[in-house]
Amino acid sequence: MDITRPPRPSPDDDASTDQVVRVRGLRKSYGDRVVVDDVDLDVHRGEVLGIIGTNGAGKTTTVEILQGLRRADAGEVRVLGLDPARDADRLRPLLGSQLQSSRLPDRMRVDEALHLFSGPRADGGETLLDRFGLAHRRGSAFGSMSGGEQQRLFLVLALLNRPRLVVLDELTQGLDPAARREVWAAVSRLRSDGTTVLLVTHELAEAEALCDRVVAMRDGRVLDAGTPAELVDRHAGRAEITFTLPAGRPAEQLAEVRALPGVQQVRRTGDRLAVEGERAAIAHVGRWLVGAGRVPADLRVVVPDLESALLGLLGGVERTAA
């Protein structure tokens, strides 16, 4: 599949007053291996931007460069107007982060962690603990907390010093579905509060649920960027609705379904139809079925999602964690 690189933003884009991160032509290599290759990236104030992609796509290396944890080989990087390589001491207090390797000693209590991570801008953490449902755990040891509670604590610690940008790298990796939903709800609260978040994740349902925009990477390069819905529209397969036709006039019904808005293809096998088309076709087919007087018990709908879009971008390459 031929992927056209997204157009490079114009030089005037950095004039935007809401720009938190501006990256142009970022490159990073380890020996002969290029891990970040000519990457452009923008993060705007108050948005949740997701970075998704395959194993080895360069996602984590990119955000580590943004935080000053690694030095770029080439390119322009500005985070809150600062160069992470030159201005690390000035930038560090403005960032909150949770990295893949985040871990606290099992015997460390929550209140001890708050004290340890508090800086000059810290608000004490009481409000944050309450906001993320951890006030009752203030005296608890880290090792006694559930996975969801531990990750919510990392969010508290990331926000403790009132950062202007929060970086979350694989925040829900290894969590069970219930704990993952707890953490998603916490991140949703960040977005509601207007916090700017850069989220690295291999959980595409997570990116679709939480992110205002996503950047898809492979082999160190940006394949495409946009809202989750835009990537789905551009790269995912069509929606598919299958059902058994209501009894009656099959030929007329078939013609009526084919004429519905958004329907692109209809296949009939006996009295069963498979309808493909735009996502909007789902609503039109549903309305037609209601009008026909019966919603079939075997009605099945397959909706294209961000995972379908990424697989389309990768040309069918299997998706793995990065």
C-alpha positions in Angstrom: 0.0 0.0 0.0 1.4 3.4 -1.0 1.5 5.8 1.9 1.9 9.5 1.2 3.7 11.4 3.9 1.4 14.1 5.4 2.3 17.6 4.2 5.0 19.3 6.3 3.5 22.1 8.3 4.5 25.6 7.1 7.1 27.6 9.0 4.4 30.0 10.2 2.7 27.2 12.2 4.9 27.9 15.3 3.2 31.3 15.6 0.2 29.6 17.0 -0.4 30.7 20.6 -1.8 27.4 21.6 1.2 25.3 20.5 2.7 23.3 23.3 5.0 21.0 21.2 6.6 21.8 17.8 8.8 19.2 16.2 10.3 19.5 12.6 12.5 17.0 10.9 13.4 15.0 14.0 16.0 12.2 13.6 17.6 9.8 16.0 19.8 6.8 15.3 21.7 4.2 17.3 24.6 3.2 15.2 23.3 2.2 11.8 19.8 1.8 13.0 17.5 4.8 12.4 14.7 4.8 15.0 13.2 8.3 14.4 13.3 9.5 10.8 12.3 13.0 9.8 9.3 13.3 12.1 7.1 16.4 12.4 4.8 16.7 15.4 2.5 19.3 16.9 0.6 19.2 20.2 -1.8 22.0 21.0 -2.9 23.3 24.3 -5.7 21.3 26.0 -5.7 18.4 23.6 -5.0 14.7 24.1 -2.6 13.6 21.3 -2.0 9.9 20.8 1.0 8.3 19.2 0.3 4.8 17.9 2.2 2.3 15.8 4.0 -0.9 15.6 6.8 -2.3 17.7 9.9 -0.3 17.0 8.0 2.6 15.4 10.0 5.2 17.4 7.1 6.3 19.6 8.9 6.1 23.0 12.2 7.5 21.6 10.3 10.5 20.3 8.6 11.4 23.6 11.9 10.8 25.5 13.6 13.4 23.3 10.7 15.8 24.0 11.4 15.4 27.7 15.1 15.8 27.4 15.8 12.2 28.3 17.5 11.6 25.0 19.3 13.9 22.6 18.2 14.2 19.0 20.7 13.8 16.1 18.9 16.4 14.0 15.8 18.5 13.7 14.1 21.2 15.6 12.3 20.5 18.9 10.4 23.0 21.0 8.4 22.1 24.1 6.6 25.0 25.7 9.0 27.2 23.7 12.1 25.5 25.1 14.7 23.2 23.6 14.7 20.0 25.7 18.4 19.4 25.1 19.6 22.9 26.1 16.8 23.9 28.6 16.2 20.7 30.5 16.4 22.3 33.9 13.9 24.9 32.9 11.6 22.5 31.2 11.6 19.7 33.7 9.3 21.5 36.3 6.8 22.2 33.5 6.3 18.5 32.6 4.6 15.6 34.2 5.3 12.2 33.0 4.6 8.5 33.5 7.0 6.2 31.6 6.8 2.6 30.6 9.2 1.6 33.4 7.4 3.6 36.2 7.5 1.7 39.5 7.7 2.6 43.2 9.0 0.5 46.0 6.2 -1.8 47.2 6.6 -0.6 50.8 6.4 3.1 50.0 3.2 4.7 51.2 1.2 7.0 49.0 1.8 10.0 51.3 5.6 9.3 51.1 5.4 9.2 47.3 3.6 12.6 47.3 6.3 14.1 49.5 9.1 12.6 47.4 7.8 13.9 44.1 6.6 17.3 45.4 8.4 20.3 43.9 8.1 24.1 44.5 4.9 24.1 42.4 3.2 21.2 44.2 -0.3 21.7 45.6 0.1 19.0 48.3 -1.8 16.4 46.4 -4.8 16.2 48.6 -7.2 17.5 45.9 -5.6 15.2 43.4 -6.0 12.1 45.6 -9.6 12.9 46.1 -10.1 13.7 42.4 -8.7 10.3 41.3 -10.5 8.3 44.0 -7.4 7.6 46.1 -8.0 9.8 49.2 -8.7 6.7 51.3 -5.4 5.2 50.2 -3.1 8.0 51.5 -1.5 5.7 54.1 -1.4 2.6 51.9 1.7 0.9 50.7 2.2 1.0 46.9 2.4 -2.8 46.7 -1.0 -3.3 48.4 -2.8 -1.3 45.7 -4.5 -2.7 42.6 -3.1 -2.1 39.1 -5.7 0.5 38.4 -5.0 2.3 41.7 -1.2 2.3 41.0 -1.7 3.8 37.6 -4.1 6.4 39.0 -1.4 7.2 41.6 1.1 7.7 38.7 -1.3 10.2 37.2 -1.5 12.0 40.6 2.3 12.2 40.7 2.5 13.4 37.1 0.1 16.2 37.9 1.4 17.0 41.4 3.6 20.0 40.3 0.9 21.5 38.1 2.6 20.7 34.8 1.7 22.4 31.5 2.2 19.1 29.6 1.7 15.5 30.7 3.4 12.6 28.9 1.9 9.2 29.4 3.7 6.2 27.9 1.7 2.9 27.9 -0.2 3.9 30.9 -2.5 0.9 30.9 -0.1 -1.8 29.8 -0.7 -5.1 31.7 -3.9 -3.9 33.3 -7.1 -6.0 33.3 -10.1 -4.5 31.5 -11.7 -3.1 34.6 -8.6 -1.4 35.8 -8.0 -0.1 32.3 -11.4 1.5 32.3 -10.6 3.2 35.6 -7.5 4.8 34.2 -9.3 5.8 31.0 -11.9 7.6 33.1 -9.0 9.4 35.0 -7.5 10.5 31.7 -10.9 11.7 30.4 -11.0 13.9 33.5 -7.7 15.4 32.5 -9.1 16.3 29.1 -12.2 17.8 30.6 -10.0 20.0 32.8 -8.1 21.2 29.8 -4.8 19.4 30.6 -2.5 18.9 27.6 -1.6 15.2 27.3 0.7 13.3 25.0 -0.3 9.7 25.1 1.8 6.8 23.7 -0.2 3.7 23.5 -0.5 0.4 21.6 -4.1 0.0 22.8 -6.0 1.4 19.8 -9.4 1.3 21.6 -7.7 3.5 24.2 -6.5 6.0 21.6 -9.9 6.1 20.0 -11.7 6.7 23.3 -9.3 9.3 24.7 -7.5 11.1 21.9 -8.5 14.3 20.1 -5.9 13.5 17.4 -3.6 10.6 16.7 -0.3 10.2 14.9 0.4 6.8 13.4 4.1 5.8 13.1 6.1 2.9 11.6 9.9 2.5 11.3 10.5 5.9 12.8 8.3 7.8 10.3 4.9 9.4 10.5 2.4 7.6 8.2 -0.6 9.8 8.8 -2.2 12.0 11.5 -5.6 13.3 12.2 -8.6 12.7 14.5 -9.4 9.0 15.0 -12.5 9.4 12.8 -10.4 10.9 10.0 -7.9 8.0 10.0 -10.8 5.5 10.1 -12.4 7.3 7.1 -9.2 7.4 5.1 -7.7 3.9 5.8 -10.3 1.5 7.3 -12.5 -0.9 5.5 -16.2 -0.3 4.9 -18.9 -0.9 7.5 -20.8 -4.1 7.0 -24.4 -4.9 7.9 -25.7 -8.4 7.5 -29.3 -9.6 8.1 -32.1 -11.8 6.8 -34.6 -9.9 4.7 -38.1 -9.5 6.1 -40.6 -11.8 4.5 -42.3 -10.4 1.5 -41.0 -8.8 -1.7 -37.3 -9.6 -1.8 -36.6 -8.1 -5.3 -38.1 -4.7 -4.3 -36.4 -4.8 -0.9 -33.1 -5.5 -2.5 -33.5 -2.5 -4.8 -34.6 -0.3 -1.8 -31.5 -1.2 0.2 -29.2 -0.6 -2.7 -30.7 2.9 -3.0 -30.0 3.9 0.6 -27.5 6.7 1.3 -24.0 5.5 1.9 -24.6 1.9 0.6 -21.8 0.9 -1.8 -22.3 -2.8 -2.3 -25.0 -5.3 -1.6 -24.6 -9.1 -1.8 -27.5 -11.5 -1.6 -27.3 -15.2 -0.6 -30.7 -16.7 -0.5 -32.8 -14.4 1.8 -29.7 -13.0 3.6 -28.1 -9.7 2.7 -24.6 -8.4 3.3 -24.5 -4.6 2.9 -21.2 -2.6 2.7 -20.7 1.1 2.7 -19.9 4.2 4.7 -20.5 4.2 8.4 -23.5 6.5 7.8 -25.1 3.5 5.9 -25.6 1.8 9.3 -28.1 4.4 10.4 -30.0 4.3 7.0 -30.2 0.5 6.9 -31.4 0.5 10.5 -34.1 3.0 9.7 -35.1 1.0 6.6 -35.4 -2.2 8.7 -37.6 -0.4 11.3 -39.8 0.9 8.5 -40.1 -2.6 7.1 -41.7 -3.6 10.3 -39.1 -6.0 11.8 -35.5 -5.8 13.0 -34.1 -9.3 12.2 -32.8 -11.3 15.1 -29.6 -12.1 13.2 -28.7 -8.4 12.5 -25.0 -8.0 12.7 -23.0 -4.8 12.2 -19.2 -4.5 11.8 -18.0 -1.0 12.3 -14.5 0.1 11.1 -12.3 1.3 13.9 -8.9 2.7 14.6 -7.4 -0.8 14.6 -8.7 -1.3 11.1 -7.3 2.0 10.0 -3.8 1.2 11.4 -3.8 -2.2 9.7 -4.9 -0.5 6.5 -2.0 2.0 6.9 0.4 -0.8 7.5 -0.8 -2.8 4.6 -1.9 -5.7 6.7 1.3 -5.9 8.9 0.4 -7.4 12.3 0.2 -4.8 15.1 2.2 -5.3 18.2 3.0 -3.3 21.3 5.8 -0.7 21.1 
